[in-house]
């Protein structure tokens, strides 16, 4: 199901399902798993290329997950099905054609991030397909970085992220979502509030611009940040104390 179609069921999911445990004082639960495909890159146009995780990111009672590869797709979906409360699994549709080895015995806990790489220069937090983009960017930039695959947006793994940033002193959040209102803002705010005196440079986000996803193939290819875009922003974070311009402004793609 395209994530956009979940809008017709928002009342049932957000107002009813997410509140049932609270309203019944724990007597009732809603063990419901919702799968929805998200993301751009396949030419589906502005109506079927969004991520829209921010629709649910401030709804207590919901859990929201997003895999980045075959293993996390398997493990996160199993965790969602076994959870007693409503869980939304957002599946990057650009990854549907990907293949990979899966350990069926591996258990993934909801709310626990995965460390895709470890380093000392900077912390990169990403989600879904952007994890793979960030991984390629780290190699292109030639830096030593912690790459945190968040996996769960609600509840997100504060402990892992804060421990990593406390070690590196720098943070970039990479998300395939508009600049305004993204889940990464919450991470940047939390890190800034709790680790302000430990930071070596300003934490910032790498996002998409505040525009609908273009249908034109050439324009869509420059809608989401590429590994080269992320690599340039990483180099900025390591050489400057302030946050850079958005990548689309710095590269003259958009204003």
C-alpha positions in Angstrom: 0.0 0.0 0.0 1.3 3.5 -0.8 1.7 5.5 2.4 -0.5 8.2 0.9 -3.6 5.9 1.0 -3.2 5.5 4.7 -4.7 9.0 5.0 -8.2 7.5 4.5 -7.7 5.5 7.7 -6.0 8.1 9.9 -8.9 8.3 12.3 -8.9 4.6 12.9 -5.1 4.4 13.3 -4.3 7.7 15.1 -7.5 8.4 17.1 -8.6 4.8 17.9 -5.9 2.2 17.6 -3.1 4.3 19.1 -5.2 5.3 22.1 -6.9 2.0 23.0 -4.4 0.8 25.6 -4.4 4.2 27.3 -8.2 4.6 27.3 -8.7 1.1 28.7 -6.0 1.5 31.4 -4.1 -1.4 29.8 -7.0 -3.8 29.6 -7.2 -3.7 25.8 -4.5 -3.6 23.1 -4.5 -3.4 19.4 -1.9 -5.8 18.0 -2.0 -4.3 14.5 0.8 -4.1 11.9 0.4 -1.7 9.0 2.8 -2.0 6.1 3.2 1.0 3.7 5.6 1.7 0.9 7.4 5.1 0.9 9.9 7.2 -0.9 10.9 8.6 -4.2 13.2 7.5 -7.1 10.9 5.3 -9.2 8.9 7.9 -11.2 5.6 7.5 -9.4 4.9 11.2 -9.3 4.2 13.5 -6.4 1.2 11.6 -5.1 3.0 8.3 -4.7 6.6 9.2 -3.8 6.4 10.7 -0.3 7.6 9.3 3.0 5.1 11.0 5.4 6.5 9.5 8.6 5.9 12.9 10.2 2.2 12.2 10.0 2.7 9.7 12.8 5.8 10.9 14.6 3.9 12.8 17.3 1.2 10.2 18.0 1.7 8.6 21.4 0.7 4.9 21.3 2.1 4.3 17.8 5.4 2.7 16.9 7.0 3.6 13.5 9.7 1.5 11.9 11.7 1.7 8.6 14.1 -1.0 7.4 17.2 -0.3 5.3 18.1 -3.7 4.0 16.8 -7.3 3.7 17.8 -8.3 7.2 16.2 -5.3 8.9 13.1 -5.7 6.7 12.7 -9.3 8.0 13.6 -8.6 11.6 11.6 -5.4 12.0 8.5 -6.9 10.5 8.7 -9.9 12.8 9.1 -7.5 15.8 6.1 -5.5 14.6 3.9 -8.5 14.2 4.8 -9.7 17.7 4.2 -6.4 19.3 0.9 -6.0 21.3 0.3 -2.4 20.0 -0.1 -0.8 16.6 3.0 -0.6 14.6 3.5 1.1 11.2 6.3 -0.4 9.0 7.4 2.1 6.4 9.1 0.2 3.5 11.3 2.2 1.1 9.9 1.0 -2.2 13.3 1.7 -4.0 14.7 -1.2 -1.9 12.0 -3.8 -3.0 14.3 -5.0 -5.7 17.3 -5.4 -3.4 18.4 -8.9 -2.3 20.5 -9.9 0.7 21.2 -12.7 3.1 18.8 -13.0 6.1 19.4 -14.6 9.4 16.0 -15.8 10.5 17.1 -16.2 14.0 18.2 -12.6 14.5 16.0 -10.7 16.9 15.5 -7.0 16.5 14.0 -4.9 19.3 11.7 -2.1 18.5 13.3 1.2 19.6 16.9 -0.1 19.2 19.2 1.4 16.5 21.8 -0.6 14.6 25.4 0.5 14.2 26.3 0.1 10.5 29.8 1.6 11.0 31.9 2.8 13.8 34.3 5.7 13.9 35.5 8.7 15.8 35.1 11.8 13.6 31.4 12.3 13.3 28.0 10.6 13.9 25.7 10.1 11.0 22.1 9.1 11.8 19.9 7.9 9.0 16.9 5.8 8.2 15.7 3.6 5.4 17.4 4.1 2.0 19.3 7.1 3.3 21.3 4.7 5.4 22.8 3.3 2.2 23.3 6.8 0.8 25.1 7.8 4.0 27.3 4.6 4.0 28.5 5.4 0.5 29.0 9.1 1.4 31.2 8.1 4.4 33.4 6.1 2.0 33.5 8.9 -0.5 34.5 11.4 2.1 37.2 9.2 3.5 36.2 9.8 7.1 35.9 7.8 10.3 32.2 7.9 11.3 29.6 6.2 13.4 26.7 5.4 11.1 23.6 4.8 13.1 20.7 3.1 11.3 17.9 4.4 13.5 15.4 1.7 12.4 12.7 3.0 14.7 11.3 6.6 14.6 9.0 6.1 17.5 10.4 5.3 20.0 13.9 6.4 18.8 17.1 5.1 20.4 18.2 8.1 22.4 20.8 6.1 24.3 22.7 5.0 21.3 22.6 8.3 19.5 23.6 10.4 22.5 26.5 8.0 23.3 27.8 8.2 19.8 27.6 12.0 19.6 29.2 12.3 23.0 32.2 10.4 21.6 32.5 12.2 18.2 31.2 15.7 19.1 29.5 16.0 15.7 26.1 15.0 14.3 24.4 14.9 10.9 21.0 13.5 10.4 20.1 12.3 6.9 16.4 11.9 6.0 14.4 11.6 2.9 11.8 14.1 4.0 11.0 17.8 3.6 13.2 20.2 5.5 10.2 21.4 7.6 8.8 19.2 10.3 11.1 16.1 9.9 11.8 13.6 12.6 15.5 14.6 12.5 14.6 17.9 14.1 13.7 16.1 17.3 17.1 14.3 17.3 19.0 17.5 16.7 17.1 19.3 19.4 17.7 16.5 21.9 21.4 16.2 21.2 21.8 20.0 21.3 20.0 20.2 24.6 21.8 17.4 26.3 25.3 17.6 24.8 25.7 21.3 24.0 29.0 21.7 25.8 30.4 18.6 24.2 29.7 19.6 20.6 32.6 20.5 18.2 30.2 21.8 15.5 26.6 22.6 15.1 24.4 19.5 14.5 22.3 19.7 11.3 20.1 17.8 9.0 20.4 16.8 5.4 16.9 16.6 3.9 14.9 17.2 0.7 13.7 20.7 -0.1 10.2 21.8 0.8 8.7 20.9 -2.6 6.6 18.0 -3.9 8.4 15.1 -5.5 8.8 15.9 -9.2 7.6 13.4 -11.8 10.2 14.5 -14.4 13.0 11.9 -14.1 15.9 14.5 -14.2 14.2 16.6 -11.5 13.4 13.6 -9.3 17.0 12.4 -9.5 18.0 15.7 -7.8 15.1 15.7 -5.3 16.7 13.6 -2.6 20.3 13.9 -1.3 22.8 11.8 -3.1 25.9 10.2 -1.6 28.0 13.0 -3.2 25.7 15.7 -1.6 26.1 14.0 1.8 29.9 13.6 1.4 30.3 17.3 0.8 28.2 18.2 3.9 30.3 15.7 6.0 33.5 17.5 4.9 31.9 20.8 5.9 31.0 19.6 9.3 34.6 18.4 9.9 36.1 21.7 8.8 33.6 24.3 10.0 31.8 24.9 13.3 28.6 26.2 11.8 25.9 24.4 9.8 26.2 24.6 6.0 23.6 25.8 3.6 21.1 23.2 2.4 22.7 21.1 -0.3 20.3 22.2 -2.9 21.2 25.9 -2.2 24.9 25.2 -2.1 24.8 23.4 -5.4 22.4 25.8 -7.1 19.7 23.2 -7.6 17.0 25.3 -5.9 16.7 28.4 -3.7 
